[in-house]
Amino acid sequence: MASYNKVILMGNLTRDPEVKFLTSGTAVANFGLAMNETYTDRQTGEKKESACFVDVEAWDRQAEVVGEYLKKGSPVFIEGALKYDSWEAEDGTKRNRLKVRLIRFQFIGGRRDEDEMDGGYADAQPAAAPTQSESYQQAPAPEATSAPSATDDDIPF
């Protein structure tokens, strides 16, 4: 049976990421994400707003970057997969939760002043992000020749 599990969300963090390290040294970050939707009520015609709140977990280096550069209110674009957790609480009741396991994310907007974001990601540059010289290399210019261009004579119409 075929299956597909992908979630794409863009919103703002509802709380600072909580980063923990497992005994193996693996980092895990948990944070909340809020997405707002504006719509017009069909009966009254007034504009209304509704929010959707989602829990997100990040692992390994992504968890460390999230914990270092994202704060409450930070805008972020994420790609992930739904994850279903179920457990038995101390009182014996069965509990469950649906959350998003982070696969990829992008910072949204530019760098912000600390005052503007109330502790946002001012001057943040992830350590793992390549610099421009590493990620972009200009292709060498083609050598000029006196031969006619193949596209001038080979146009089929």
QUIFENPE-V813962 format. One record per residue. RES is the residue in three letters. OMEGA is omega in radians with two decimals (* if undefined). Layout:
BEGIN
RES&OMEGA ; RES&OMEGA
END
This chain:
BEGIN
MET&3.14 ; ALA&3.06 ; SER&-3.11 ; TYR&-3.07 ; ASN&-3.14 ; LYS&3.13 ; VAL&3.06 ; ILE&-3.09 ; LEU&3.00 ; MET&-3.12 ; GLY&-3.12 ; ASN&3.11 ; LEU&3.13 ; THR&3.12 ; ARG&3.07 ; ASP&3.09 ; PRO&3.08 ; GLU&-3.10 ; VAL&3.08 ; LYS&3.10 ; PHE&3.07 ; LEU&3.13 ; THR&3.10 ; SER&-3.12 ; GLY&3.14 ; THR&3.13 ; ALA&3.06 ; VAL&3.11 ; ALA&3.06 ; ASN&3.09 ; PHE&3.11 ; GLY&3.13 ; LEU&3.11 ; ALA&3.05 ; MET&-3.12 ; ASN&3.10 ; GLU&3.08 ; THR&3.13 ; TYR&3.12 ; THR&3.11 ; ASP&-3.08 ; ARG&-3.08 ; GLN&-3.07 ; THR&-3.12 ; GLY&-3.12 ; GLU&3.12 ; LYS&3.12 ; LYS&3.13 ; GLU&3.08 ; SER&-3.11 ; ALA&3.05 ; CYS&-3.10 ; PHE&-3.09 ; VAL&3.01 ; ASP&-3.10 ; VAL&3.04 ; GLU&3.11 ; ALA&-3.08 ; TRP&3.01 ; ASP&-3.05 ; ARG&3.09 ; GLN&3.12 ; ALA&3.13 ; GLU&3.14 ; VAL&3.10 ; VAL&-3.13 ; GLY&-3.09 ; GLU&-2.97 ; TYR&-3.14 ; LEU&3.12 ; LYS&3.08 ; LYS&3.14 ; GLY&-3.13 ; SER&3.05 ; PRO&-3.12 ; VAL&3.05 ; PHE&-3.10 ; ILE&2.95 ; GLU&-3.13 ; GLY&3.13 ; ALA&3.09 ; LEU&3.12 ; LYS&-3.13 ; TYR&3.09 ; ASP&3.02 ; SER&-3.12 ; TRP&3.09 ; GLU&-3.12 ; ALA&-3.13 ; GLU&3.14 ; ASP&3.07 ; GLY&3.13 ; THR&3.10 ; LYS&-3.14 ; ARG&3.04 ; ASN&-3.08 ; ARG&3.04 ; LEU&3.12 ; LYS&-3.13 ; VAL&3.03 ; ARG&-3.05 ; LEU&3.05 ; ILE&3.12 ; ARG&3.03 ; PHE&3.08 ; GLN&3.00 ; PHE&3.12 ; ILE&-3.13 ; GLY&-3.13 ; GLY&3.06 ; ARG&-3.08 ; ARG&3.05 ; ASP&3.13 ; GLU&-3.12 ; ASP&-3.12 ; GLU&-3.05 ; MET&-3.08 ; ASP&3.14 ; GLY&-3.11 ; GLY&-3.03 ; TYR&3.12 ; ALA&3.12 ; ASP&-3.12 ; ALA&3.01 ; GLN&-3.12 ; PRO&-3.14 ; ALA&-3.08 ; ALA&-3.09 ; ALA&3.13 ; PRO&3.07 ; THR&-3.08 ; GLN&-3.12 ; SER&3.11 ; GLU&-3.02 ; SER&-3.08 ; TYR&3.06 ; GLN&-3.11 ; GLN&3.11 ; ALA&3.12 ; PRO&3.14 ; ALA&3.11 ; PRO&3.13 ; GLU&-3.14 ; ALA&3.09 ; THR&3.13 ; SER&-3.14 ; ALA&3.12 ; PRO&3.14 ; SER&-3.14 ; ALA&-3.09 ; THR&-3.14 ; ASP&-3.05 ; ASP&-3.02 ; ASP&3.13 ; ILE&-3.01 ; PRO&-3.13 ; PHE&*
END
